[in-house]
Amino acid sequence: MNSYTVGVEPRCFALVPCAGTGSRSGALTAKQYAPVAGQPLVAHTLQALARVDRLAATLVVLAPDDDHFDDALPGFAGARGWVARVGGASRAESVANGLAELVARGAQPQDWVLVHDAARCLVRADAVDRLIDACANDEVGGLLALPLADTLKQADGQDRVAGTVDREAKWAAQTPQMFRLGLLQPALRAALDAGATITDEASAVEALGHPPKLVRGDWENFKVTFPPDFALAERLLQTRGRAAELRPSLPARDFVLCQQFYADLGFTREFSQGGLAGFTWGPAAFVLRAASEVAPAEPLVMHLTLADLDAFWARLQRDGLAERYGVAVEPPVQRAWGRSDMTLTDPSGVLWRIAQRLETAE
């Protein structure tokens, strides 16, 4: 394994290769600039990454002759938004050139680089945070991915089935893909020098003998590629903004302490005004309200389902959240009916049952 400077806290940088032409999309311009839900597709992608506080900066790698980006995304460039017109003839070349640009801007070998497809405009900030949490202490790094649920067929080249492929232990790769700069840069260079076909960063790292970690992603994080994909992305983005919402109201004896507790737990604070604060975690949401008294008659119970309960539990242990807030917590338990869950109380005594999301297998 590569060795890194001891004592230096690694930073996280996002790198978005955005130099392609999108020839399969059917759009009149490069697909990253095609309008989706009122904005260029890549604008949604960059807005999602901007919500990830742990990203020191996001570097967008453009083609040298790109004259659309500045008009499509005015005001992007700044302290956390970087642009470099150093794109190459392939994705791997664009990423490799982008890594060199990060080095020129002060990135170090121990820093993490999260490479994300410009066309995955539905990525959620909490999924990126989940990847960072899973890989931060890993020797290799990893990627968002989904276990395959569909039956796979091998084609014979004439649109007929030549055989059925075993889907067991097979995953569909997504992005971001997160590796240390000091590992990813030589991995890509070795692959390019060898003339290998590299469709993602993980395969370059694998070629050096390092197994990347698979971190469960979300089905919405698909790559907009073909014409029908644009309509689906549009519907999903519009639904996010307009969907009706039901939010329970949770009491808080110590309003300030409870706000910090839920932020440390992993929720995103949307607002805090007067005696109310709104929190979200993906589609889950609630309102925290200041309350001097919390009725003791029957404890309020909340249910939360997560994509990776083990990673959540590991972070709670690592951060010492229960000890810091003096709350009760029980570790995950595999229940007889097949679901793994755990319990946690907040500083006001609200009981949370937190479970692993069940995937439907056919």
N, C-alpha and C positions, 0 to 999 in steps of 0.2 A: 504494500500500500504506500501511497505518497505520504511524506511527512510534512507537517505544517508548523508554522511559527507558534511556539508555545506562549500562552498568555495573551494572545490576541483574540478578541471576541469576533467571530466571523459575522459578516453581514450577509444579507440576502438581496440579490438583484434579480429582476425579471428581465428576460430577453425575448422580444417578440419579432421573429422573422416575418417581414412584411414586404418582401420583394418579388413575390410571385405574380403571375398574370391571371390565375384563376380560370384557365382555359376550359375546365369541365363544368363551370357554373352556368354558362349560357348568358352571363351578364355582358353588357356592352363595354364595361370597364373592368379593371381588376376587381375581383370579388370583394376584397377588403374594403372597397369604397362604395359598393352597391348599397342603396338605401334599405334599411331594415328598421321598422318601427320609428320612422322619422329621423334616423341618424345613419351615417355610414356604419357598416357592419363593425369595422375595427374600433369605432368610438365606444361601442358597448363593451368590447373586450378590454379596452384600456380603462374604462370607468370601473369595471369590476376589479382590476388589478390595483387601481388607486385606492380602493377600500381596504386593502391589506396593509395595515400599519407597519408590519415588520419588513416590508420591502423598502430598502434604502432608495432605490430608483428603478424605473422601468426604461430600458433601452429599446427603441424601435429601430429595426434595421430595414432601411429602404433601398430600392434600386437606385443606382447613381443618377439616373435621369428622371426620378420620380418628381412630378410637378403637381401632384394632387393632394399630398398629405397636408401641407400647410394651409391650403384652402379648406380642406375637409375638417381639420381639427385645429383651428386657430387657438393659440394660447396653450397648446399642450406642453411645449418645451419650457423647462423651468428647473427648479431644484430637484424634483423627483421625476421629471419627464425628460428623457434624453432622446435625441434623434441622430442617426448616423446613416449617411447614404453610401453604404459599403456592401450592399447586397451582391451575392454571387449568382452563378448560373444554376445552382441547386440550393435546396434548403440547408444541406450540410455546410456548403461554402458560406452561405449567409450567416449561419450560426457561428462558424469558425471566425469569420471576419468580425462579427459582433463581439465575440470573446476578446479578440485583440483590442477592440475599441474599449471594452471595459477595463482591460489592463492599462491602456493609455490614460484612462480617467481615474486610475488609482485603485482598482480592484486587486485583491491579493489572492494568492493560491488557495488560502483557507476559506475564502468567501464562497457562499453558495450562489449558484446561478439557476434560476427557474425558467426554463425555455417553454414558452407557451405559444400555441398556434394562434395567429391573428383571427382565423376563421372560427375559433371556438368562443363565440361571443356570449354564450350562456353560462360560462364558468361563474361560480359563486365564490365570494371572498372566503366564506367559511370552509369551502373545499380546499382552497389554497392554504389556509391556516392549518387545516388537518394534515396536509402533506408536509408542511414545515414541522409541525409537532412530531410527526412520525419519523422524519429523516434527520432532525437536528443532531441527534447523537449517533447516527448510523455511520458506519465506516465507508459505505459506498454511496448512498443516496437512493432515490427511487422515483416513482411516477404514479400519477393517478391512473386507475384502470378499473375495468368492470369484468367480473366473471361472465363468461358467455352463457346465455340462457337458451339461445336458439339452436336447433339442430343444424349442423354444418354439412354442406354438400360439396363434393369435389366435382368440378365441371370437366367435360371431356374436350372443351375447345369449340364445341358446336352447340352450346346451350342445352346439353343433356347431362344427366347425372352419371358420373363415372364411379361414384362411391360416396359413402357417408363417413365423415371424419369424426372421430371421438372428441367430444367437447370437454371431457373431464380435465380439470386443472388448466383450462385454457382461459386467458383473459384478453380483453380488447384494450389496447393501450390508448391512453388519453394524454393530455397535457394539462398543467405543467409537468415537466420532468426536471427533477432537482438533483444536481450534482455539484461537487466542489469544482471551482474553476481549475484548480491544479490537477484534477483528474479528467475533466471533460475536454479541456483544450488538447492535451496530447492524444486522447482517445479519438477525437475527431480528425486530428492531423494524421494519425496513423491510418485511419480508414480511408481518408482522401488520397493519401500517398499510395495506398494499395489499390486504388481504383474501385473500392467496394461501394455497393449501392447502399446508402444510409438513408432510411426513411424516418428515423427518430434517434434521439440522443442515446437512449437506453441501449440500442443495438451496438453503438460504437463502444460504449462502456463494457457491454457483454463480451465484445471481441477481445478485450484485454484480460478477460478471465474474471471479471467482477460481476456478481449477481445483484442487480438493482432490487430494491424493495418494492413490492406491489401494495399500493394504498388505495382502498376502495374509493372510487369516484362517484359521480352521479350520472344518470342516464341523460339528463338534459345537456350535459357537457359534450355534445356531439360536434363534429366538424362540419360546418356548412360547406358542402361540396357541389351538390347537384341542384338544378333549378327547384325541385320540390322542397329542398331543405330551407330555402329562404322563406317560403310561406309558413313552414312549421316554426322557424325561429321567430318570425314576426308574431305569430299567435302566442307563443310562450312569453315573449317579452311584453306584449300588451297585457296579457293576463297577470303578469307580475305586478304591473302598475295599477290595474283596475279591479282586481279581485276583491270581493267582499271579505271582511276580516272579522273574526270573533275573538276578542281578547279577554281572558279572565283578569280580574283585579286581585292582586295579592297585597295583604297588609304588611307594613314594615314598622316595627317598634323604633328601630334606629334607621331612619331614612337614608342617611349618608353611608352608614356601614353596609346596609343591604345593597345599595347601588354598587358599591365597590365589590361586594361579594359576588353579585351576578356578573359583573364585568370580568372578574378573575375566573369565574366558572366557565366562561366562554361565550356568553351572550353579548350582543352588540347593543349598546345604549343608543337609541334613536333620538331621545330628547329627555330633558329634565327641567321641569318648570313648576314652581310652587311646590306642592306636595305630591306631584305625579312625575313618574319617569317611565318611558316606554322601552321595552327590551325585545329583541328579536334573535332568533337562531334559525336561519333559513326561513321556512314558512311558519315556524312556531313563533308566537308572540304573546306578551302579556304586559299589563300595566302595573307598576309598583306604586302603592299609595302610602303616604305617611299615616300612621295610626298609633295613637298613644296606647290603646288597648287592643289586644287581639283576643277575640272570643275563644275561651278554652274548651267550650262544650264538645266540639268534635274537630279534630285537626283537618285542615284543608289539604287535599292531596292533588298534586299535579303529576301528569304523565308526559314524559319526553322520550322520543325514539331517536336514536343516533345511528349513523352508518357504521361507526367503529367504536363500540363500547370499551374495548380493551385499551385503545389509545387514550380515550377519555379518562379511564381509571388510572392509567399510568401517569397521565399529566397531573391528576389530583394528588397522587402520591408524591410525585416529584416536586410539586409546588407547595406541599404541606398545607393545603387549603383548610382541611378539617381542624388542624391544630391552630392555624392562624385565626380562624373565626370561632373556634370552640363549638363546632357543630358535630352532630352525629352522622356517621357514614358507615355503610355496610358494603363490602366488596361485591362484585358481580357473582351471581350464582346461576348455574344452569338449572332451569326449572324442568319439572317432569313433562310439561307440555311442549318443550322444545325451545323456549325463549330464555335468553340470558338477560338478567336485569339486576339492578342494584338500587339501594335507597340512600337518600341524602336529605337532611333537614337544613333549612336556611336559618339565619340568626333569629327569625321570629317564630320558628317552630313549624313552618310550612313543610310538609313532607313531599319529597320528589321521588317518584319511581322512574328510573332511567333505564331504558331497555335497548337491546341490540335490534336493529331493524331486521325483520324476517324477509328473505328474498323468496319469491315464488318460483318453484322449480316444476318443470313440466317434463 
